[in-house]
Structure formats: C-alpha cells, structure tokens
Amino acid sequence: MARKAKTEGADSAENAGRLKQIALTYKMTRRSDSKIGLIVAGVGIATFGVLLGIGFVIGHPVYLGILGFVLAILAMAIVFGRRAERAAFGQMEGQPGAAAAVLDRIGRGWTTTPAVAMNRSQDVVHRSVGKAGIVLVAEGNPNRVKGLLASEKKKMARIVVDVPVHDIIVGDGEGQVSLKKVRTKMLKLPRVLTGQQVTTTNDRLRAMGDLMSNMPLPKGPMPKGMRMPRGGKMR
C-alpha cells in the first residue's frame, strides 16, 4: 500500500510539473503570438466538429465523436508545439549564443560544445559531434566568422583525421542557414561514423581543449552586452 501511494504521489507530481511547463510555454508563446489560444482552440473545435458530423452522416455519432475528441487533442498539441517553437526561435533570433541553445536541443547522438572559438565582437563558433561528423556552427558577422571557422578547422586537422567537417553560418543571407533551420540541416547530413568513432572523435577534441575551459559561459543565449575579458583567450 505504501509503495502504491508513493507511486501515485510521484505520478501526481509529474503531471503537475507537466501542466506547469505547458502553462509557462503558453505564456511565453503568447508574448509574440497573441492569437495562439484562439488558433489552438479553433483547430480543436474544427477537428472534433468534422468527425462528429461524419459520425451523424454514417450513423455512428458516438464512435466518431470519441475519435474526433482524441484527434482534436492531438491536432491541438501539434499546432501548439509548432507555434511555440516558432515563437521561441523568434525570441532567440539575433541574440549571441542563440545557436548554442538550438544545438543543445538537437537530440540524442550529438555532443555539443558551445563557444569553442570567440572574438571580442561576440562572433562565436559552436561545435557538435555526431554520426555525420563534426559540425561547426558560427553566428555573428559573416566575414569575421569565416576566419574563426578556418582557424578552428586548422586546429582540428592536427587532432582529428578522416572525420568529415561541416560548417554552418547562422543568418538569413546567401549561403547562410536561419536559426530555425539549423537543426533540420544537421539532421539531414549523411551519417558516416559509427558510435565508437563518434566517441573517439569527442575524446580527441576534448583533449585539444576549447574556450570553455578558460572562460565559463552561461548555457543558452548569452546576455546582450557581454564582452570577452581583456585577459581572456581568443581563438
């Protein structure tokens, strides 16, 4: 009985946590998408109404009503999730370190090290390692980050051999990838490494060291106005 009560208590706490997270996500999304509530509700009502209407036509309103209710909840969750993601990207867009927050949520199989290279102008390069190889994601002035990317590739060439290296410059200009498409771009890269090769590559890169070992940085987007300390290392 005690174990059952403990399990039920844990489930209740978990459900409460999920509801709180959904509420916080809704509030955040509503700041930039004021119609989110009406749109999600409209999708749910329309989905349920269509299925219920079909149910009356074919003579099974109860069965189709239940199915419509389930599909309405699913449709509402999908629409809400997509609009919340879009709102989150919109709020992060243009903030230094925004790409690091996106890479941190890319999914299993990827190891991300933020800010492996940075200059005083807040141009920064992040590194992710997965079965597609090494991906360097740069954000900042396109002309300056090219130098950072070239320097990082040169250092890695002495440590990692026969591992594909891809580079992405975040932005909306020609040859750049918008912040919201970075994850999709990386997931579409061909997988050429085994799990063991990924582990070995990560170990070698950690041995090489990075900017993070010399200067702690906050996780996710960095505060505007943050500058490199004068005595700090730059790459």
C-alpha positions, 0 to 999 in steps of 0.5 A: 500500500505504501509503495502504491501511494508513493507511486501515485504521489510521484505520478501526481507530481509529474503531471503537475510539473507537466501542466506547469511547463505547458502553462509557462510555454503558453505564456511565453508563446503568447508574448509574440503570438497573441492569437495562439489560444484562439488558433489552438482552440479553433483547430480543436473545435474544427477537428472534433466538429468534422468527425462528429458530423461524419459520425451523424452522416454514417450513423455512428455519432458516438464512435466518431465523436470519441475519435474526433475528441482524441484527434482534436487533442492531438491536432491541438498539441501539434499546432501548439508545439509548432507555434511555440517553437516558432515563437521561441526561435523568434525570441532567440533570433539575433541574440549571441549564443542563440545557436548554442541553445538550438544545438543543445536541443538537437537530440540524442547522438550529438555532443555539443560544445558551445563557444569553442572559438570567440572574438571580442565582437561576440562572433562565436563558433559552436561545435557538435559531434555526431554520426555525420561528423563534426559540425561547426556552427558560427553566428555573428558577422559573416566575414569575421566568422569565416576566419574563426571557422578556418582557424578552428578547422586548422586546429582540428586537422592536427587532432582529428583525421578522416572525420568529415567537417561541416560548417554552418553560418547562422543568418538569413543571407546567401549561403547562410542557414536561419536559426530555425533551420539549423537543426533540420540541416544537421539532421539531414547530413549523411551519417558516416561514423559509427558510435565508437568513432563518434566517441573517439572523435569527442575524446580527441577534441576534448583533449585539444581543449576549447574556450570553455575551459578558460572562460565559463559561459552561461548555457543558452543565449548569452546576455546582450552586452557581454564582452570577452575579458581583456585577459581572456583567450581568443581563438 
